């Protein structure tokens, strides 16, 4: 991979409104086009089928592109984006078909993508972890349980709380630390109270990467 020229247009979060999507494309299309005119790239890596995949498809005659399916960019994944799914499904299918390679981060996401484009070749490449940063330091007398992620229903944190409550009063019972924020936070806090585990569950809120380590 060191022989490839690498640069890119990156967005920190998937736009979820038409205005955000339009603004992202309005800024990204001319920037990506200018980069492609200035130098030759071997490959475009589109992080998400849309809107990033739209950039790759637009520049497809200049270089091949690959698409990494992340979640909400797959029709049917996010209920809040149903109206965008309907509008973009034909576009999504064309982006996937014309890509040099398509991958998904889980088998379930690939199965969902096949509902939009049956039989499409999609490899599963799970998320990785930088073990130089996230390295176990050994077992102590007390070991805590950590969840890190956005607090949305799909993550299943409510099931984690119920399972944790099922541990009962074990000797040296670990704490449950929940790092992340989201629309389910209040409901999850209320659930921990109902389950009688509020004193052992710590909601840390959103943490930047260095604090999460």
N, C-alpha and C positions, 0 to 999 in steps of 0.2 A: 504493500500500500504506500510505501514511502516514495514510489515513483509517480504517484498521482499528485496533481495540483489540487489543493484543497482550499476552498473558501466557502462562504455560504450566506444565505439570508435566514435568520432564525427568529422565531417568535417564542416568547416565554410561555404562552398559554393559547390554547385553541380558541379563536374568536367564536363567541356564542350568540352574537346578534348580527343582523344584516349590516348594521352600521360598522361594527368592528371588522367584519369580513371585508366589506367594501374598502375601508380605510387601509387594512393590511395589504390587500391586493393593489390598491392605488399607489402605495409606497414601494411594495416589493417588485412589482412587474418592471417598472423602469430601472430600478437598481439592478435586478438580476439581468435584464437585457443589456445594460451598460457593461456589466462584468463580462458577459458572454462576447460582447464586441471587442473588448479590450484584450482578451487572451483566450486561448483554447483550453477547455476543460475536458477531461476524459470521461467524467461521470458527474451526474447530479444526484445527490441523496436527498430525497424528499421525506422529511420527518413528519409523517401523517399524510393520509390520502388527499385531504383538503384542509386548508387552502394551499398548503405547500405543494401538493401534487399538481395543482394547476400551473405552478411555475415550471415544474419539470416538463409537463406536457406542452406548454407554450414554447419551450426551448428545445423540443425533442429533435428538431432537424439539425441542431448544433452538437448535441451530445446525448447519449442514452441517459436514462434516469431510472432510479430504483425507488420504491415506495415502502416505507415502514408503517404498517397499520398500528395505531396506538390505542384506539378505543372509540372515542366519540366521533372519529372520522369514518367509522363503519356504520352504515345505515342500520337502525334498529337498536343501537347500543345505548343511546341517551334519549330518554323519553322527552326531555325538554327540547330536543332538536328535531322533533318529528317533522315539523314543517320544512326545515332545511333538508332533511333526508328525502322528502318527496321532491323538492326542487332540484336537488343535486344528484339523485340516483343515476340518471342517464350520464351525467358528467363523470361521476365516480367510476362507473363501469368503463367508460372510454379511457380514463386515466389508468386504471388497473390493466386493461387489455394492452395498452401501448407501452407499458413499462417494461424495462429489460428484466426486472425481477421484483417480486412482491413478497414481503414477509409480514408476519403477525407476531405479537409478543406472547400469545398463548394459543393452545389448541381450541379453546372455546371461542376466542375472537376469530380464528380462522373459520370455524364452523359457521359463525354468524356472517362472515364475509361471503361464504359460499351460498348463502341465501340470496345475496344480490347478484353474484356471478358464479353459478355452479361450475365446478370442475376446474376453476382457475388454479394454476400452479402457485401455491403459497407455502413458503417455508415458515416454520415456527422458530423464532429466535427470542428467547426470554430476555427480560431485563437482566443486566449484570450488576455486580457490585464491585467497587474498588476495594479489594482486600488490603491494600496498603493503608487505607484510611480506616476501614471497618474491620478491625482485627480483635478477636476475643482476647481478653487479658487473663483468662483463667477463672476457675470457679472460686467463689467466696463462700462464707458461711450462709449468706442469703443471696438468692438469685432472683432478680426481678424479671418480669415479663414486659416486653416492649412492643407496642404497635406503632408504626409510623405510616401515615398516609392521610389523604383527605377524608373527612368525616361525611361520607355520603352513604346512602342505604346500600348501594352495590358492594361496598367494602365488607359488609357483614359484621361490623363492630358490635352490634347488639347480640349476635351469637357468641362473640368472644366474652362479653360481659356475663351472659348466662352460663357459659362453660366455667368461667372463673368463679362464679358464685357456687357452682357445684363442687368446688374443691373443699368447701367447708372450712372449719377452723383447724387446718393442718399446722403442726409445729413448724416454726420458721416459714410460715406462709409468705410467698413472694408478693410484692406489690405488683399492680398492673399499671404501667405507665403508658399513656396514650398521647403521642406526639402528632399534632395535626389539627386542622380546623376545618369547618365546613357547616353546612345547613343542619346537620344532624346532631351537632354538639349539645344543644340544650336538651333534646330528647334523650340522648345517651346519658347525660348527667342525671336526668330524672329517673331513668331506668336503673342506674346504679344505686340510687336512693331506695327505690322500691325493692331491689334485690338485697338490700342491707349490706352493700359492699362499698359504700361511698367513702368510708375512711381509708380503704386500701387501694382505691383507684385514683390516680393522679392525672388530671387533664393538663398537659403541658402547653397546649396551644401550638401554633405554627413555630417551628424552629428552623433557623438557617442551617446550612450544611455543617458548618464548623461546630455549632452547639449540639447538633444531632449526634455527631461523633462522640 
